[in-house]
């Protein structure tokens, strides 16, 4: 059960990173769609909406650094 949740969280983080990359490429519509598609799993994996937002902000900050 724990390893399954870890795998799901890693998958969600990968999707969020991919969304940031798409945004950097100017593919904003695709980035937003990917974020929306992964929201349910993100909330499940990170445990709360606030935790999901915090992780999304952390990943966005990494993208902003270039």
C-alpha positions, -999 to +999 in steps of 0.1 A: +000+000+000+028+025+009+049+017-021+018+022-043+012+056-029+048+066-033+047+055-070+015+075-075+031+106-059+062+102-081+039+099-112+020+131-102+052+150-096+064+139-131+031+152-146+035+185-128+071+188-141+059+180-176+032+207-173+059+232-164+080+222-194+050+225-217+044+260-203+081+270-209+076+259-245+046+282-248+021+253-248+000+268-221-033+251-231-016+216-229+001+225-196-032+236-180-050+205-193-023+182-178-025+200-145-063+196-144-061+159-154-036+152-126-054+171-098-074+142-085-043+120-081-023+149-067-049+154-040-049+117-032-011+114-032-003+145-013-032+142+012-048+176+009-056+204-015-031+227+004-003+201+001-010+197-036-008+235-041+024+237-021+040+210-042+028+226-074+042+259-063+076+242-055+078+227-089+068+260-106+096+277-087+121+252-100+109+259-136+111+297-130+148+293-121+155+280-155 
